[in-house]
Amino acid sequence: MSRPATEKMRIVALDDRALLRLGGADRVDFLQGLVSNDVKRLEKEPAIYAALLSPQGKLLFDFFVIAAAGHLLIDCPASQSADLMRRLLMYRLRAAVDIDAVGDQARLYAALPTAGGTPPPTPDDGVLAYRDPRDRRMGWRLIAGEAWQPDGNSFRPATIADYRAVQMALAIPDSTGDLRPGKDFPAECNFERLNAVDFDKGCFIGQELTARIHYRGKLKKRLIDLRATPPLPAGSTDMAITLNGREVGHIRSARGSLAMAMCRVGVLEGSGLRAGDSQLSPLSNEDTADE
């Protein structure tokens, strides 16, 4: 993968992610009946973002599903991959589907945008590249063999902290830091804005309540992005947020002056939000939506 030095993208090794592989003749139909997004979109698109919900419509796992030759790949948090695989095997029953962990055979990367835009990486043999389906401004994701090394003519190294900073600036929740499995609804975590839910695909686990919340539009709380002045201290997770002295939410994660929090709907219209000694200013999720 080569490009002029002025267009180098920042590349981040996503060592906290893992891959599962689904093979077999029923792999698409099997996953289609389980997850929140339309898996059949992979006939025309390289990847989708989706969630596996509880029967009550609560988030259990979020992940990317990627089309590959003869199989599907699931890019998920490494800390959740074993539990996700067990859950998929539980649902498999008699479907012609093989599910296994890719392990150390592949590594995952994010290629963050440049100041001048996000030109696609030029594929090398053995490297699968796809645009982040949540928001184009997150750049590209790469799946490479274990021996692959980023080309210094195309990429400059970056850290997971750089990746998280871009994520937070775009109000995109982190799977293991901002989401609470078994507690949050997809709508509360802005999954519709992140292109993770398809209401026309038909049934999936948790679909009935997910659709009810969508069409009635009555949320009591949702995930919002905030700016903290001064920046919140390290270890601010679960710190209470108050509005004029009344508790209205909790910090989910914080990095510098940016924070993600689950707050009661309506606090965006007020002033006086605080967490500890910091004043909080809500940022507009509408401003960070994908163009």
C-alpha positions in Angstrom: 0.0 0.0 0.0 1.8 3.2 -1.1 0.8 6.8 -1.5 2.6 10.2 -1.4 4.1 11.0 2.0 1.8 14.0 2.4 -1.2 11.7 2.3 0.0 9.3 5.0 -2.9 8.0 7.1 -2.4 7.2 10.8 -2.5 3.5 11.4 -3.5 2.0 14.7 -3.1 -1.7 15.7 -6.4 -2.8 17.2 -5.0 -5.4 19.5 -8.1 -5.2 21.7 -10.2 -6.7 18.8 -10.7 -10.3 17.6 -12.1 -12.1 14.6 -14.7 -14.9 14.4 -15.3 -16.7 11.1 -18.6 -18.0 10.0 -18.7 -20.5 7.1 -21.3 -22.9 5.7 -24.2 -22.6 3.3 -26.6 -21.1 5.9 -24.2 -18.5 7.3 -26.1 -15.4 5.8 -29.6 -16.6 6.7 -28.4 -17.7 10.1 -27.0 -14.3 11.0 -29.8 -12.5 9.3 -32.3 -13.9 11.8 -30.2 -12.9 14.8 -28.6 -9.4 14.4 -30.0 -5.9 14.1 -28.8 -5.0 10.6 -29.5 -6.5 7.2 -26.7 -9.1 6.5 -27.9 -9.4 2.9 -26.5 -5.9 2.3 -23.1 -7.7 2.2 -24.0 -8.8 -1.3 -23.2 -5.2 -2.4 -21.3 -3.7 0.6 -18.0 -4.9 2.1 -19.1 -4.5 5.8 -21.9 -3.6 8.1 -22.1 -2.6 11.8 -24.6 -4.6 13.8 -25.7 -5.7 17.3 -26.9 -8.9 18.9 -29.7 -8.1 21.4 -31.4 -9.9 24.2 -35.0 -11.0 23.6 -35.9 -7.9 25.7 -34.1 -5.7 23.1 -31.1 -4.9 25.3 -27.6 -4.7 23.8 -25.5 -7.8 24.4 -22.7 -7.4 21.7 -21.9 -5.0 19.0 -19.5 -5.8 16.1 -18.7 -5.5 12.4 -19.7 -8.2 9.9 -17.4 -8.3 6.9 -17.9 -10.2 3.6 -15.0 -12.5 2.7 -14.4 -15.2 0.1 -16.7 -18.1 1.1 -17.4 -16.9 4.7 -18.2 -14.0 6.9 -15.9 -12.4 9.5 -17.1 -10.8 12.7 -14.8 -8.1 14.2 -15.6 -7.8 17.9 -13.9 -6.9 21.2 -11.4 -9.5 22.1 -12.7 -9.5 25.7 -16.2 -10.5 24.4 -15.3 -12.9 21.6 -15.5 -16.1 23.5 -18.9 -15.2 24.9 -20.2 -14.1 21.5 -19.1 -17.3 20.0 -20.8 -19.3 22.7 -24.0 -17.3 22.1 -23.9 -17.9 18.3 -23.3 -21.6 18.8 -26.3 -21.8 21.1 -28.5 -20.3 18.4 -27.0 -22.5 15.6 -29.2 -25.6 16.2 -29.3 -27.5 12.9 -28.2 -24.6 10.6 -25.3 -25.4 8.2 -22.9 -23.0 9.8 -19.4 -23.4 11.1 -18.2 -20.9 13.7 -14.6 -20.6 14.9 -12.1 -18.1 16.2 -9.5 -16.8 13.7 -7.0 -16.3 16.6 -3.4 -15.1 15.7 -3.8 -15.8 12.0 -4.9 -12.1 11.4 -4.5 -8.7 12.9 -6.9 -5.7 12.8 -6.0 -2.1 12.2 -7.7 1.2 11.8 -6.4 3.7 9.2 -7.5 7.2 10.5 -8.3 10.0 8.1 -5.8 12.5 6.8 -6.4 16.3 6.9 -7.1 16.2 3.2 -9.6 13.4 3.3 -9.7 9.6 3.4 -8.5 8.1 0.2 -8.9 4.3 0.1 -5.9 2.2 0.9 -4.5 0.4 -2.1 -4.9 -3.3 -1.3 -2.0 -5.6 -0.9 -2.2 -9.3 -1.3 -3.8 -10.7 1.9 -5.1 -7.4 3.2 -8.8 -6.7 3.4 -9.8 -3.0 3.7 -13.2 -1.6 4.2 -14.7 1.8 5.1 -15.9 2.1 8.7 -19.7 1.7 8.2 -20.6 3.7 11.4 -19.2 7.0 10.1 -17.0 7.7 7.0 -14.9 10.1 9.0 -13.5 7.2 11.1 -11.6 6.2 7.9 -10.8 2.6 7.1 -10.4 -0.7 8.9 -7.9 -3.4 7.7 -7.7 -7.1 8.3 -4.2 -8.4 7.5 -2.2 -11.6 7.9 0.0 -11.9 11.1 3.2 -11.2 9.1 2.0 -8.0 7.4 3.7 -4.7 8.3 2.2 -1.3 7.4 4.1 0.4 4.6 5.9 3.5 5.9 5.2 5.3 2.6 1.5 5.0 3.2 1.1 5.1 6.9 2.5 6.7 10.0 2.0 4.9 13.4 -0.6 6.1 15.8 -1.9 4.8 19.2 -5.1 3.5 20.5 -5.5 6.8 22.3 -5.5 8.6 19.0 -8.2 6.2 17.7 -10.3 6.8 20.8 -10.0 10.6 20.5 -11.4 10.5 16.9 -14.1 8.1 18.1 -15.2 10.5 20.9 -15.0 13.6 18.8 -17.6 11.9 16.5 -19.8 10.7 19.4 -19.2 7.0 18.6 -19.4 4.8 21.7 -16.6 2.4 22.5 -17.8 -1.2 22.8 -16.2 -1.9 26.2 -16.0 1.6 27.7 -19.3 3.3 26.8 -21.8 0.4 26.4 -23.3 -1.6 29.2 -24.3 -5.2 28.0 -27.7 -6.2 29.1 -28.6 -2.7 30.3 -28.7 -0.4 27.3 -31.2 -0.2 24.4 -29.7 0.4 20.9 -31.7 3.6 20.6 -30.2 4.9 23.8 -26.8 4.4 22.3 -27.6 6.1 19.0 -27.3 2.9 17.0 -29.6 4.1 14.4 -27.4 7.0 13.6 -24.4 4.6 13.4 -26.2 2.6 10.7 -26.5 -0.5 13.0 -30.3 -1.1 12.8 -32.5 -2.0 9.8 -36.2 -1.8 10.4 -37.2 -3.2 7.0 -35.2 -6.5 7.1 -37.7 -8.5 9.1 -37.4 -10.3 12.4 -34.3 -10.5 14.6 -33.8 -11.1 18.3 -35.2 -8.1 20.2 -36.7 -6.6 17.1 -40.2 -6.0 18.6 -39.1 -3.7 21.4 -36.5 -2.1 19.3 -39.1 -1.1 16.7 -41.6 0.0 19.4 -39.0 2.4 20.9 -38.1 3.7 17.4 -41.6 4.4 16.2 -42.9 5.8 19.5 -39.7 7.9 20.0 -40.0 8.0 23.8 -36.5 7.6 25.3 -35.9 8.5 28.9 -32.1 8.6 28.6 -29.5 8.4 25.9 -25.7 8.5 25.3 -24.4 12.0 24.6 -21.0 13.5 24.1 -19.8 16.3 26.4 -17.0 18.8 26.7 -15.6 19.1 30.2 -13.9 22.3 31.6 -11.5 21.6 33.2 -10.9 18.1 31.8 -12.2 15.3 33.9 -9.5 13.4 35.9 -8.4 9.9 35.2 -10.8 7.3 36.6 -13.9 9.3 36.1 -16.0 6.3 34.9 -19.4 6.2 36.5 -19.0 9.7 38.0 -22.4 11.2 38.6 -23.6 14.1 36.4 -25.7 16.8 38.0 -27.9 19.5 36.7 -28.4 22.4 39.1 -27.6 19.9 41.9 -29.9 17.1 40.7 -28.4 13.8 39.4 -29.2 13.3 35.7 -26.7 10.8 34.5 -23.3 9.2 34.7 -20.0 9.4 32.9 -19.2 6.3 30.8 -15.7 7.3 29.6 -13.5 10.4 29.5 -10.5 11.4 27.6 -9.0 14.9 28.1 -11.8 17.5 27.6 -14.2 15.0 25.9 -16.5 12.6 27.7 -19.3 10.2 26.8 -22.2 9.9 29.3 -25.6 8.3 29.7 -28.0 11.2 30.6 -31.7 11.8 30.9 -33.2 13.2 27.7 -33.7 16.9 28.0 -30.5 17.9 29.7 -29.2 19.1 26.3 -31.6 22.0 26.6 -30.3 23.1 30.1 -27.2 24.6 31.5 -25.4 23.9 34.7 -24.3 20.4 34.0 -21.4 19.3 36.2 -19.4 16.2 37.1 -17.2 16.8 40.1 -15.4 20.1 39.7 -15.9 20.2 35.9 -18.5 22.1 34.0 -20.0 20.0 31.1 -21.2 21.4 27.8 -23.3 19.0 25.6 -22.1 18.6 22.1 -24.6 18.0 19.3 -24.8 14.4 18.1 -26.6 15.8 15.0 -23.4 17.8 14.2 -21.4 14.6 14.3 -23.6 12.4 12.1 -22.2 10.9 9.0 -22.5 13.2 5.9 
